[in-house]
Amino acid sequence: MSKFYIGWAALVLGLFCAMNLFGWTITDEHEDHQIPKSIRDNPGAYRSHYTGGK
C-alpha cells in the first residue's frame, strides 16, 4: 500500500512540475485587472487620515 502512495505522490509532484514548466494554470491568467485611477478608488490601499498642513 505504501508503494501506491509513493507512486501517487510522484504523479502529483510530476504534474505540478509540468504545470510550472509549461505555464499551465488552473485559473484564467488573462483577467482584466482594473488599475485604480486614484487612491480614493482603491479601498484596500493605506490612506492616512492626517490632512494637516504646516
ZAMARGU-4260 file (C-alpha; in steps of 0.2 Angstrom, whole numbers, plus 5000, padded with zeros to 4 digits):
<rodrens>
0) 5000/5000/5000 | 5014/5012/5004 | 5021/5010/4986 | 5004/5016/4980 | 5005/5032/4990
5) 5023/5034/4984 | 5018/5032/4966 | 5003/5044/4968 | 5014/5057/4976 | 5026/5056/4962
10) 5012/5058/4949 | 5005/5073/4958 | 5023/5081/4960 | 5027/5077/4942 | 5010/5086/4937
15) 5014/5101/4947 | 5032/5102/4939 | 5024/5100/4922 | 5012/5114/4925 | 5026/5125/4931
20) 5037/5121/4916 | 5024/5123/4903 | 5015/5138/4911 | 4998/5129/4913 | 4986/5137/4925
25) 4970/5132/4933 | 4963/5149/4933 | 4962/5162/4919 | 4978/5172/4919 | 4972/5185/4907
30) 4960/5193/4919 | 4957/5211/4916 | 4963/5220/4932 | 4957/5237/4933 | 4970/5249/4940
35) 4963/5262/4951 | 4964/5280/4945 | 4967/5287/4962 | 4970/5282/4980 | 4951/5285/4983
40) 4946/5272/4970 | 4957/5259/4979 | 4949/5255/4996 | 4962/5242/5001 | 4976/5255/5000
45) 4983/5263/5015 | 4977/5281/5016 | 4982/5292/5031 | 4968/5302/5039 | 4980/5315/5044
50) 4977/5330/5032 | 4985/5344/5042 | 4997/5356/5035 | 5010/5367/5042
</rodrens>
